[in-house]
Amino acid sequence: MTAGPKVLCVGFHKTGTTSLHHALEALGLRCKGFDGELLGLYAAGERSSILAVAESHDALRDWPWPLLYRELAERYLDARFILTVREPSSWLKSLMRHAERTGPTEARRIVYGHAMPHGHEERHLEVYRRHNEAVTDFFRGRSNFLSLRTENELDYPPLCRFLGLPAPASAFPHAYRTE
């Protein structure tokens, strides 16, 4: 799908973004995921180098891309924006489990102000909720925006309808699914 509009996942990590990444690749898109170096450039205020990387991909997800939704919307007028959302307490639990496995990260320090969510749960929830509200408000009424709830909407039919692509016969590639 390299000739089509860019697909930009502007949902935070732990909201099905890895599953979405796999689904977009299955649909034939070249997808760029998390990049700690680019997130560091974001923290340093260096946008041009980050946006240059976007040129060579059909789809973008995970850090730093959700933080750049305004710039990306301005740059790619025909892009499709997908906000994946998860119930906040479920999101926080998943984030905390992930942090326990990975330990402190510079990425979390940049995004939330703390390298670990433990002891800073309210701050993480505040950043998460504020981002989701800001993205929803920014794209309100635009036809190039889709919000998908991880719990029950992250699947090929709504995604493919939004992208104007046929849904594959295979099952949606849910990754890291928890009960």
N, C-alpha and C positions, 0 to 999 in steps of 0.2 A: 504494500500500500504506500510505497514511498512517494507517489505523486499526490496523495491526498493531503488534507490538512493535518497539522500536528495535533497530537493528543497529549494533553497535559493533565497529569494526576496531581491535584493540589490538596489532597488529603494527607494528614499526618501519618507517619509510620504507625504500625500496629492497628491499621484500619483496613487491612486487606490489600495493601499496596503491592505486596509481593505476588499475591494471587492475580491481581490486575496486570502486573508486569508479565507474568506467564501467559495470561489470556491474550494480551496484546501481541506478544511474540507469536503465539499460535495463529493469530489473525494476519501475520506477515509483517508486523511493524518492527523496526529496529528501535529497541527501547533502552534508554539510559536510566540506570537506577542511582542509588546512593553513591555520592562521591565526596569523601571527607575533605579532599583538597579544594574542591569547588566551594564547599561550605565554609572552609577557612577563608577563601577569597571573598565570599559573601560577608563574613564577619569583618573583613578588612575594608569593605565598601567597594570592592573591585567587581563591578557588574559586567563590564565589556568582555572580559575573558570568559566569564560564565556563560553569557549569552552566545558567544562564539561557539561553544561546545554544543549548544542546542541545535545549531544548524545541521549537524551531521546525524541527527536522530529523528525518527518519526514520532516517538513518544518519550516523555520524561516523567519520572516519578521518584519520590523520596527526596531527601535533602540534597541540594538546597532548593529544588524546584517549587515546593509549596510556598516558600517564603517570597517567591518572585512572581506570584500570579498577576499582579498589576503590570509589571514590566513585560511579562510574556503576552498578556492580553493586548497590550499596546503594540508590541512587535509583530504578533501573529494574529491578525484580525480575523482570519477564518479558522483559527484553531478550535478544537473541542476541549473543554475543560470538565474534568470529572473530580468531584469532591466525594471521597469515600469517608463515611462517618460511622462511628461506633458509639454505643451507649457509653457515656463518660466513665462510669465506675468500672465497666468491663474493660474499656480502653486502658485505664490506669493500672488495673491488675495485670493486664498483658504487658504493659510497659515495665512494670516493676519486675515481673518474671524475666523479661528480656534483660533488664539491667542486672539482675542477679547472675545471669549467665555471662554477660559481657564485661561487667565491671564498669567503673567510671569511664565516661567518654567525653571527648572535647565537643562532639556534636551536641550532646545534651546540654553541655555548659553554654554553648553558643545559642541554642534555641530557647532553653528554659532558665538559664542563669545558674544551673547546678548540674554537676556531672553525674549525679544519681538522683532518682526521684524520691528515694527513701528519706523521710523527714521533711520533704518539700512537696508533698502530694497536692496541697491546695494550689501552690504556684503552677505546677504542671497542668492541673485541671483548668486553671484560669487561662493559661496560654492556649490550651487546646480549644476551649470553648470560644475564646475571643477570636481565634483564627477561623473557626468554622462559621461564626456569625459574620465576621468581616468578609469572608469569601462569598457567603450566601447573599449578603447585602450588595456586594460589588456586582455580582452576576444576575441579580434579581431581574426577571423578565427577559433575559437573553436566551435565545434558542440554542446557543452553543455551549450551554452549561447543563450538567446533569449531576444530581446528588444521589448517591447510592448508599443505602444503609448496609453495612457489612453483614448484619445478622440475617437479612432476608431478601436483599435486592441485588447482591453482587453475583451476577450470573450472565451468561451469554445473551439471552433474549433482550433485556433492557440495554445492555452495552451495545450490541450489534444494531439494534433499532436506532440508537443515538448516533452511531458512527456510519449508518447506512451500509452496513456490511451483512452478508449472510451469516447466520449463526452456524458454527461447525456442529457436526453430529456428536463430537466428543463431549465429555462432561467438563464443566468449568474447572480449571486447575486450582482448587482451594489449597493453599499452602498454610501450614502452621495452624490449622483449625483447632480451636479448643471448645470444650463444652461449656 
